[in-house]
Amino acid sequence: MDEILKIDTIEQYNNLFGFQTLHPLVSLVDFDAPERQENYRMTIGFYGIFLKETKGCVINYGKSNYDYDDETVVSFAPGQTVGFTRIEGVPPKSIGLLFHPDFIRGTSLGQKIKKYTFFSYEANEALHLSVEERLVVTNCLSIVRSELQHAIDKHTKGLICTNIELLLDYCMRFYERQFITRQNMNLDVLSRFERLIDDYLDSDLVEKNGVPSVQYFADKICLSPNYFGDLVKKETGKSAKEYIQSKMLDVAKEYLLHPEKSITQVAYKLGFQYPQHFVRFFKRYEGITPSQYRVSS
C-alpha cells in the first residue's frame, strides 16, 4: 500500500480494522484474526504501545523496519508514520493499547508523558521482554481491558490512566534492564561515539557545520536521538549533549595552550558562530573565561 492514511482518532482506527469502540479516547485492540491482516501505512494522532506475541509481521517506522520476534514491545507517538506488513503464511498476533492525548490531558500521566522517551525510539530499538516481564505487561493490559468493558463512570478515567502510567513505568524499568544486558553492544556504541566526536572536531566539519549536535551522531550510529541519548546517559551518567560539550571543552583547553591562536580563532575552530558564545560556554563549564584559563595555565 503506497497511500499513507491519516488516522487522527481512536474511532477511525477501530473502524479501519473492525474493532469495537468502547471508549472514544482509549482502545485495546487484538490482531489475531485473518481479516485484520492487511498491510498499511498511516500517520497516527494518538499514542500506541503494542505487545507482539508471535512472529508474523514487519513493523516499519520512518526509514527503518524491524522483523520482530516473540515478547517484544513497540511504541508510537502522535504525528509518527507507522506501517504494518504481513508475513505470508504466518498469522500475526499482537495486543495494542491506544490512547489519545486528550484522554491524559490534565492528569499525572499527561504531565509525565514526555519522560517516556521510548515513544520516539526507532522500530529496531524495540523492547524485548523476558517471560516474567511479559506477564507484568499483560496484567496491566488486562486491567485496562476490564475497565473498558465496565460501564463508564467517574472512576473510569483515573483507573485507566493509572494503569497506563504503571505500564509505561514498567517499560522504563525494562528498557533500563535491556541497556544493562546489552552492555557490550552499548560500549561499542560509546567507542564509535568517541571516535566520531574526535573526527568531527579534528575536521573542517566543525567550522563548516558548527557545534556538533546529538542528532548528527545519532544518525551516524543509526539510532534515534532519544534511544542514543538514553544509552549514553545510562553508560556514562552524562547526557549525550553534556558528553559532547565535555569533549569540546577538552579540545578548547588544548587550543588555548597555543598562544598564537586568538580566542576568536579558537571559537571559530570549535564551531561557534560568535566568539562571545564560546566565552560563555567555556565559563559555564570551567568557571573562568578562556583568557583567564590561558593566563593561569
Secondary structure, DSSP 4 states (H G I P E B T S, - for coil): ----EEE-SHHHHHHHHT---SBTTEEEEEE-SGGG---EEEEESSEEEEEEEES-EEEEETTEEEE--SSEEEEE-TT-EEEEEEPTT---EEEEEEE-HHHHTTSHHHHHGGG-GGGGS-GGGPEEPPHHHHHHHHHHHHHHHHHHHSPP-TTHHHHHHHHHHHHHHHHHHHHHHHHHHTHHHHHHHHHHHHHHHHHHHHSTHHHHH-S--HHHHHHHHT--HHHHHHHHHHHHSS-HHHHHHHHHHHHHHHHHT-TTS-HHHHHHHTT-SSHHHHHHHHHHHHSS-HHHHHHH-
